[in-house]
Amino acid sequence: MPLPIATETDYLAAFQRLLPRGRVWHRGWGTVQAAHLLTLMPTWARLHTRAGEVIAETFPCSVAAEMLPEWEATLGLPDCEPLDTVQQRQAAVCAKFSMRGGQSMAYFIELAAAHGFTIEIEQHQAFRVDINAADDPLLDSAWDYAWTVISPATDTIVYFRADASHADEPLATWGNEQLECLIRMYAPAHTIPMFQYGTTTGTQDASH
């Protein structure tokens, strides 16, 4: 829904309707009184427009750069290292405001996606004679608490956007340190998240 727009003449008409009744209080146009009053109205019209802009910026998922620091302070951001671009900071604000918590694989995949990362998750479990096959890895019980986050080998790239980025920002930023910090921060305390960089669960380029 578009915000209402009020011009100087709109404010003049509204002001004139509030004037006392009497011969000296004219409510039309073309009088000296109306001309004098009209000089005051641009200020109110500017305030009206500015208030509309602030209202639009109060929604976290569409917040503009002006209120971004206030939202970050309110939500305790950044969670990890400072983000490089306004676009990334806005995405982090929106993601943290809307997150509801969870411990499922789907939750962490959605958490990563909200910050611009595409991941898969592989869960591990200890070898069990009545469940596992002969060629499965012999893992002990500690592996029940381990899980691997699999991210593409080519790091996620955030491109410069004319409608969201600023003139002094790089044309593209990339890196997975933010992803690892994010996962470790929200991972259940009794688990051990590990990270593998490759295209699929069957392709392993590097892991730790």
KAVENZI-V454921 format. One record per residue. N is the residue number from 1. RES is the residue in three letters. PHI is phi in whole degrees, -180 to 180 (999 if undefined). BURIAL is # if it has 9 or more other ideal C-beta (glycine too) atoms within 8 Angstrom, else .. D_FIRST is the distance of its C-alpha to the first C-alpha in Angstrom with 2 decimals. Layout:
# KAVENZI-V454921
N|RES|PHI|BURIAL|D_FIRST ; N|RES|PHI|BURIAL|D_FIRST
This chain:
# KAVENZI-V454921
1|MET|999|.|0.00 ; 2|PRO|-69|.|3.83 ; 3|LEU|-74|.|6.50 ; 4|PRO|-65|.|9.16 ; 5|ILE|-114|.|12.24 ; 6|ALA|-122|.|15.70 ; 7|THR|-96|.|18.87 ; 8|GLU|-59|#|22.49 ; 9|THR|-69|.|23.26 ; 10|ASP|-62|#|20.47 ; 11|TYR|-70|#|21.97 ; 12|LEU|-64|#|25.44 ; 13|ALA|-61|.|24.86 ; 14|ALA|-66|.|23.52 ; 15|PHE|-66|#|26.51 ; 16|GLN|-64|#|28.97 ; 17|ARG|-69|.|28.00 ; 18|LEU|-92|.|29.03 ; 19|LEU|-69|.|32.42 ; 20|PRO|-62|.|35.59 ; 21|ARG|-83|.|37.17 ; 22|GLY|152|.|40.19 ; 23|ARG|-65|.|41.65 ; 24|VAL|-83|.|40.85 ; 25|TRP|-102|#|37.12 ; 26|HIS|-83|.|35.76 ; 27|ARG|-115|.|32.25 ; 28|GLY|-98|.|32.48 ; 29|TRP|-112|.|32.39 ; 30|GLY|86|.|35.34 ; 31|THR|-100|.|37.09 ; 32|VAL|-62|.|38.24 ; 33|GLN|-60|#|36.36 ; 34|ALA|-64|#|33.03 ; 35|ALA|-64|.|33.82 ; 36|HIS|-66|.|34.58 ; 37|LEU|-64|#|31.45 ; 38|LEU|-64|#|29.31 ; 39|THR|-67|.|30.69 ; 40|LEU|-88|.|28.99 ; 41|MET|-71|#|25.48 ; 42|PRO|-56|.|24.45 ; 43|THR|-62|.|24.74 ; 44|TRP|-68|#|22.26 ; 45|ALA|-65|#|19.80 ; 46|ARG|-65|.|20.27 ; 47|LEU|-63|.|19.85 ; 48|HIS|-63|#|16.56 ; 49|THR|-63|#|15.25 ; 50|ARG|-65|.|16.96 ; 51|ALA|-62|.|15.55 ; 52|GLY|-63|#|11.96 ; 53|GLU|-66|#|13.39 ; 54|VAL|-66|#|15.17 ; 55|ILE|-59|.|12.30 ; 56|ALA|-63|#|10.77 ; 57|GLU|-84|#|14.39 ; 58|THR|-80|.|15.11 ; 59|PHE|-86|.|13.87 ; 60|PRO|-57|#|17.13 ; 61|CYS|-83|.|16.17 ; 62|SER|-133|.|14.18 ; 63|VAL|-69|#|16.48 ; 64|ALA|-88|#|17.84 ; 65|ALA|-63|.|21.56 ; 66|GLU|-64|.|21.67 ; 67|MET|-101|#|21.04 ; 68|LEU|-59|#|22.59 ; 69|PRO|-60|.|26.02 ; 70|GLU|-66|.|24.82 ; 71|TRP|-68|#|23.21 ; 72|GLU|-64|#|26.39 ; 73|ALA|-66|.|28.58 ; 74|THR|-64|.|26.75 ; 75|LEU|-94|#|27.09 ; 76|GLY|70|.|30.57 ; 77|LEU|-98|#|29.88 ; 78|PRO|-79|#|31.46 ; 79|ASP|-68|#|33.23 ; 80|CYS|-123|.|35.80 ; 81|GLU|-71|.|36.57 ; 82|PRO|-55|.|34.06 ; 83|LEU|-79|#|31.75 ; 84|ASP|-82|.|32.26 ; 85|THR|-127|#|28.82 ; 86|VAL|-62|#|25.42 ; 87|GLN|-59|#|24.03 ; 88|GLN|-67|#|26.43 ; 89|ARG|-65|#|25.72 ; 90|GLN|-65|#|21.97 ; 91|ALA|-64|#|22.87 ; 92|ALA|-66|#|25.37 ; 93|VAL|-62|#|22.99 ; 94|CYS|-63|#|20.53 ; 95|ALA|-65|#|23.57 ; 96|LYS|-72|#|25.32 ; 97|PHE|-66|#|22.42 ; 98|SER|-93|#|21.84 ; 99|MET|-70|.|25.56 ; 100|ARG|-118|.|27.45 ; 101|GLY|86|.|30.95 ; 102|GLY|164|.|33.49 ; 103|GLN|-130|.|36.85 ; 104|SER|-84|.|36.52 ; 105|MET|-62|.|36.70 ; 106|ALA|-60|.|33.25 ; 107|TYR|-63|#|31.82 ; 108|PHE|-72|#|33.49 ; 109|ILE|-66|#|32.51 ; 110|GLU|-68|.|28.82 ; 111|LEU|-61|#|29.38 ; 112|ALA|-65|#|30.95 ; 113|ALA|-63|#|28.30 ; 114|ALA|-64|#|25.55 ; 115|HIS|-103|#|27.66 ; 116|GLY|92|.|28.30 ; 117|PHE|-114|#|31.64 ; 118|THR|-105|.|32.89 ; 119|ILE|-134|#|35.76 ; 120|GLU|-121|.|38.10 ; 121|ILE|-131|#|40.03 ; 122|GLU|-116|#|43.65 ; 123|GLN|-93|.|45.19 ; 124|HIS|-119|#|48.92 ; 125|GLN|-152|.|51.51 ; 126|ALA|-67|#|55.20 ; 127|PHE|-67|#|57.72 ; 128|ARG|-128|.|58.81 ; 129|VAL|-60|.|61.86 ; 130|ASP|-86|.|60.65 ; 131|ILE|-120|.|57.21 ; 132|ASN|-83|.|57.52 ; 133|ALA|-93|.|59.46 ; 134|ALA|-65|.|62.44 ; 135|ASP|-94|.|60.60 ; 136|ASP|-75|.|57.72 ; 137|PRO|-64|.|57.81 ; 138|LEU|-85|.|59.81 ; 139|LEU|-101|#|57.23 ; 140|ASP|-87|.|58.15 ; 141|SER|-67|.|56.18 ; 142|ALA|-64|.|54.36 ; 143|TRP|-71|#|52.28 ; 144|ASP|-63|.|50.62 ; 145|TYR|-106|.|48.44 ; 146|ALA|-106|#|47.68 ; 147|TRP|-150|#|44.85 ; 148|THR|-114|#|44.06 ; 149|VAL|-94|#|40.77 ; 150|ILE|-108|#|41.10 ; 151|SER|-120|#|39.13 ; 152|PRO|-55|#|39.57 ; 153|ALA|-63|.|42.49 ; 154|THR|-81|.|40.43 ; 155|ASP|-61|.|38.24 ; 156|THR|-61|#|34.49 ; 157|ILE|-111|.|33.25 ; 158|VAL|-107|#|30.06 ; 159|TYR|-88|.|29.59 ; 160|PHE|-63|#|28.36 ; 161|ARG|-123|.|24.84 ; 162|ALA|-62|.|23.95 ; 163|ASP|-92|.|20.31 ; 164|ALA|-133|.|21.33 ; 165|SER|-102|#|24.99 ; 166|HIS|-108|.|26.97 ; 167|ALA|-63|.|29.83 ; 168|ASP|-94|.|32.57 ; 169|GLU|-95|#|31.73 ; 170|PRO|-67|.|33.85 ; 171|LEU|-69|.|32.88 ; 172|ALA|-160|.|33.26 ; 173|THR|-131|#|34.23 ; 174|TRP|-153|.|35.88 ; 175|GLY|144|.|37.91 ; 176|ASN|-115|#|38.17 ; 177|GLU|-61|.|39.28 ; 178|GLN|-64|#|35.76 ; 179|LEU|-63|#|35.73 ; 180|GLU|-64|#|39.11 ; 181|CYS|-62|#|38.25 ; 182|LEU|-63|#|35.04 ; 183|ILE|-64|#|36.94 ; 184|ARG|-64|.|39.83 ; 185|MET|-66|.|37.68 ; 186|TYR|-103|.|36.07 ; 187|ALA|-68|#|39.04 ; 188|PRO|-55|.|40.97 ; 189|ALA|-61|.|43.74 ; 190|HIS|-88|.|46.56 ; 191|THR|-105|#|45.56 ; 192|ILE|-124|.|46.43 ; 193|PRO|-78|#|43.77 ; 194|MET|-120|#|45.32 ; 195|PHE|-131|#|43.85 ; 196|GLN|-127|#|44.89 ; 197|TYR|-112|#|43.78 ; 198|GLY|-171|#|44.18 ; 199|THR|-81|.|42.42 ; 200|THR|-142|.|43.24 ; 201|THR|-66|.|45.10 ; 202|GLY|-93|.|48.22 ; 203|THR|-118|.|47.98 ; 204|GLN|-118|.|48.74 ; 205|ASP|-94|.|48.74 ; 206|ALA|-159|.|48.79 ; 207|SER|-151|.|48.26 ; 208|HIS|-163|.|48.82
